[in-house]
Amino acid sequence: MYYTYVLISKDGKRTYTGHTLNLEKRLQEHNNGEVSSSKKYRPYEVLIHETFANLQQTKSRELFYKTSTGRYQLKKIVNKWKLNRLV
């Protein structure tokens, strides 16, 4: 199975979108500073993840989250995440 994932920094200021075969390992790589583009905003937690049967679907979903419509949807999810953290 392939995963499309969105990570959020613990302070809620940054998100990172990607795809992988092993979600737990990939999260560990981000939190260990092994991914240069996300290194300075760690630690991260998984905000959302979706499972797909093939790589093409996974990449398509990742690209969607990087479009204006996808970013808008993520913004709503992030806002709910922030509200839940306050409660």
trRosetta pair geometry for C-beta under 8 A, 3 or more apart (Angstrom, degrees):
i j d omega theta_ij theta_ji phi_ij phi_ji
1 21 7.6 131 83 -151 49 64
1 51 5.1 -12 179 -162 126 106
1 52 7.1 138 -166 66 74 38
1 53 7.0 -51 -119 -104 68 38
2 19 6.3 14 173 -179 104 109
2 20 7.4 167 -158 87 68 28
2 21 6.1 -48 -108 -96 64 60
2 51 7.2 134 74 -159 46 55
2 52 4.9 -34 71 68 98 90
2 53 7.4 -3 23 87 96 8
2 54 6.7 -10 11 129 134 11
2 55 5.6 158 -83 -90 161 52
2 57 7.3 141 71 71 129 90
2 58 3.9 -82 130 -58 130 147
3 19 6.4 170 90 -152 52 62
3 20 5.4 -18 61 63 100 75
3 21 7.4 144 15 -115 88 12
3 23 4.7 -8 56 -68 171 107
3 26 7.9 -158 75 27 126 146
3 49 5.2 -11 -167 -171 115 111
3 50 6.9 144 -154 72 62 43
3 51 5.9 -30 -97 -98 72 60
3 52 7.5 165 -88 20 23 80
3 58 6.9 54 70 -133 14 122
4 17 7.5 4 -180 -172 89 90
4 18 7.6 -172 -150 101 56 32
4 19 5.0 -30 -99 -97 62 90
4 49 6.9 162 83 -154 48 58
4 50 4.9 -7 56 56 97 98
4 52 6.8 47 -12 -8 98 119
4 58 5.1 179 -53 -157 91 71
4 61 4.2 -119 -26 96 170 121
4 62 4.9 -150 -134 -61 111 79
4 65 7.3 161 166 -8 123 133
5 17 7.2 177 92 -146 49 50
5 18 6.0 -14 60 65 88 73
5 19 7.1 150 14 -99 76 36
5 20 6.8 -18 8 21 122 104
5 23 5.9 134 -65 -129 143 103
5 26 7.1 148 37 96 150 138
5 27 7.9 -101 155 -67 161 92
5 46 6.0 -67 -161 -135 116 99
5 48 7.1 178 -150 93 52 54
5 49 4.3 -11 -104 -105 85 90
5 50 7.7 -168 -75 22 46 62
6 15 5.6 -6 -177 -173 99 115
6 16 7.1 158 -157 78 52 43
6 17 5.1 -16 -103 -98 78 78
6 46 7.6 99 75 -164 51 61
6 47 4.6 -53 103 62 95 114
6 48 4.9 24 41 48 108 86
6 49 7.5 -158 23 -72 62 52
6 65 6.4 -151 -78 -161 118 156
6 74 6.3 -158 -147 -126 159 118
6 77 7.7 80 89 96 151 146
7 15 6.5 154 80 -159 51 58
7 16 4.5 -8 55 56 104 96
7 17 7.8 -162 20 -71 70 33
7 18 7.7 2 -2 20 105 102
7 27 6.9 157 -100 -117 125 83
7 30 6.1 -109 -104 145 177 172
7 38 7.2 44 77 -149 139 151
7 44 4.0 16 174 180 124 134
7 45 6.8 153 -155 74 78 26
7 46 6.1 -55 -103 -102 68 43
7 47 6.3 144 -141 -1 14 92
8 12 6.2 11 167 -116 117 51
8 14 7.2 154 -154 88 52 50
8 15 5.2 -26 -97 -101 70 77
8 16 8.0 -170 -74 19 28 71
8 44 6.5 142 70 -152 29 80
8 45 6.2 -26 61 61 81 76
8 47 4.3 83 -17 -61 109 117
8 78 6.5 157 -111 -118 136 94
8 81 6.4 106 35 132 175 164
9 12 6.6 -111 77 -22 77 15
9 13 5.7 -33 64 50 129 73
9 14 4.3 52 -9 52 124 92
9 15 7.6 -117 -3 -70 77 35
9 41 4.4 -89 -86 159 139 100
9 42 6.8 -130 -125 -103 92 19
9 43 7.2 124 -151 83 65 37
9 44 5.7 -56 -95 -95 46 70
10 43 5.2 38 -25 73 121 85
10 44 7.2 -133 -35 -95 72 21
10 45 6.6 84 -85 -10 72 102
11 14 7.8 46 66 14 93 83
11 41 8.0 -114 38 -167 108 83
12 78 6.9 131 -165 -173 91 98
12 81 6.9 177 -122 108 109 110
12 82 5.3 93 -158 -93 152 98
12 85 7.0 -124 -60 13 138 162
13 41 7.2 -133 80 -147 97 115
14 38 7.6 160 135 -139 134 82
14 41 4.2 -33 48 -168 155 155
15 47 6.6 -33 -128 -1 107 153
15 74 6.3 171 113 170 175 133
15 78 6.6 -97 -58 -84 129 129
16 30 6.8 169 76 -132 155 139
16 35 7.9 101 -174 116 155 145
16 37 7.4 136 -128 110 119 101
16 38 4.7 1 -87 -98 155 130
16 41 7.7 159 -41 75 115 133
16 44 6.7 -48 30 -117 122 149
17 62 5.7 150 150 -152 106 80
17 65 4.7 -174 -135 104 154 135
17 66 6.2 -155 73 -60 147 88
17 74 7.8 -80 -69 -96 123 152
18 26 7.0 -156 97 176 132 139
18 62 6.5 15 -153 -131 17 130
19 55 7.7 113 142 -149 142 71
19 58 4.5 113 -148 155 138 111
19 59 6.1 -92 4 -80 163 54
19 61 7.7 116 -86 69 118 95
19 62 4.9 -88 -39 -53 109 139
20 23 5.9 143 79 -83 121 49
20 25 7.5 -160 167 71 140 92
20 26 4.1 -99 -79 -52 172 150
22 25 4.0 24 118 26 122 118
22 26 6.1 149 90 -21 68 88
23 26 5.7 -59 -144 38 29 111
23 27 6.3 31 159 -20 66 105
23 46 7.0 36 174 -97 119 142
23 49 5.8 29 -126 -137 147 156
24 27 5.9 -54 -149 34 29 110
24 28 6.5 30 152 -18 62 107
25 28 5.6 -57 -153 36 32 114
25 29 6.5 36 149 -23 66 103
26 29 5.5 -48 -150 31 35 114
26 30 6.7 36 151 -18 64 100
27 30 5.7 -52 -152 35 34 111
27 31 6.3 23 154 -10 67 110
27 44 6.6 -137 -151 91 82 108
27 45 7.8 31 -153 -135 126 32
27 46 6.2 -61 -94 -54 135 97
28 31 5.8 -61 -143 45 30 105
28 32 6.0 26 158 -17 67 112
29 32 5.9 -59 -140 41 26 107
29 34 4.3 -79 -166 64 80 126
29 35 5.8 82 132 -33 98 99
30 34 7.3 -77 -64 51 20 81
30 35 5.1 -22 -102 24 63 130
30 38 5.2 -26 -146 99 97 141
30 42 6.3 168 147 -99 77 114
30 44 5.0 -26 124 31 132 138
31 42 5.3 147 -127 -158 48 127
31 43 4.9 30 -131 -136 99 86
31 44 5.9 -129 -72 36 84 83
33 39 4.6 60 -147 -139 76 95
33 42 6.4 -116 -74 15 71 152
34 39 7.9 167 31 -92 17 98
35 38 4.7 18 99 38 114 103
35 39 6.4 -170 83 -55 56 76
36 39 5.5 -26 -142 -17 31 124
38 41 5.9 -78 -168 49 64 103
38 42 6.6 83 140 -57 88 90
38 44 6.9 -7 167 -46 131 139
39 42 6.5 -45 -165 -9 31 113
41 44 7.4 57 109 -68 90 95
46 49 5.6 -24 -173 -33 127 111
47 74 7.9 66 118 -151 148 91
47 77 6.4 101 162 134 117 121
47 78 7.0 -22 -146 -89 146 71
47 81 6.2 -51 -137 -79 100 155
48 77 6.3 -36 -33 -179 129 156
50 61 6.0 -108 75 164 139 160
52 55 7.9 141 101 -81 121 14
52 57 4.0 -165 -166 97 140 118
52 58 4.5 -161 51 -64 138 78
52 61 6.8 -174 -48 0 140 137
53 57 6.7 54 47 29 68 144
54 57 5.3 95 66 10 79 101
54 58 7.1 -144 103 -6 42 94
55 58 5.4 -59 -149 38 37 116
55 59 6.2 33 158 -18 72 106
56 59 6.1 -57 -147 37 27 107
56 60 6.3 30 154 -21 63 108
57 60 5.7 -56 -148 35 30 114
57 61 6.4 28 156 -18 65 105
58 61 6.0 -58 -152 35 28 107
58 62 6.5 28 151 -18 63 106
59 62 5.5 -52 -148 36 35 113
59 63 6.3 35 154 -18 66 105
60 63 5.8 -56 -150 37 30 111
60 64 6.5 38 149 -26 63 102
61 64 5.4 -45 -150 27 36 118
61 65 6.9 35 153 -17 64 100
62 65 6.0 -56 -157 33 34 109
62 66 6.9 24 148 -12 63 109
63 66 5.6 -64 -154 40 38 110
63 67 7.0 48 148 -33 67 96
64 67 5.8 -47 -158 15 39 114
64 69 7.4 -53 -174 83 81 101
64 70 4.5 144 142 -77 64 133
65 70 4.0 -157 -119 168 24 131
65 71 7.1 98 175 -64 54 52
65 73 7.6 -95 -119 68 71 111
65 74 6.0 78 -156 -51 95 128
66 70 6.1 6 20 77 25 140
66 71 7.2 36 -149 -54 22 96
67 70 4.6 92 50 11 78 105
67 71 6.8 -143 90 -6 38 88
68 71 5.7 -53 -143 38 30 111
68 72 6.4 36 154 -24 62 104
69 72 5.6 -53 -152 32 30 115
69 73 6.7 30 151 -16 63 103
70 73 5.7 -52 -150 35 35 110
70 74 6.3 34 152 -17 66 106
71 74 5.5 -53 -146 39 34 113
71 75 6.3 43 152 -28 65 102
72 75 5.6 -49 -151 27 30 115
72 76 7.0 30 151 -16 60 100
73 76 5.9 -54 -158 32 35 110
73 77 6.6 32 148 -16 66 106
74 77 5.4 -56 -148 39 38 112
74 78 6.0 40 153 -22 70 105
75 78 5.6 -51 -144 36 31 112
75 79 6.4 34 154 -22 63 104
76 79 5.7 -52 -149 33 31 112
76 80 6.7 31 153 -16 63 103
77 80 5.8 -54 -153 36 33 110
77 81 6.4 37 148 -23 65 106
78 81 5.4 -52 -149 34 34 117
78 82 6.4 35 153 -20 66 103
79 82 5.7 -51 -149 34 32 112
79 83 6.5 34 152 -19 63 104
80 83 5.6 -53 -149 36 33 112
80 84 6.4 33 153 -18 66 106
81 84 5.9 -57 -151 37 29 110
81 85 6.6 32 150 -24 63 105
82 85 5.6 -52 -152 29 34 115
82 86 6.9 34 151 -22 63 102
83 86 5.8 -55 -157 29 35 112
83 87 7.0 35 151 -24 65 103
84 87 5.8 -50 -152 26 38 113
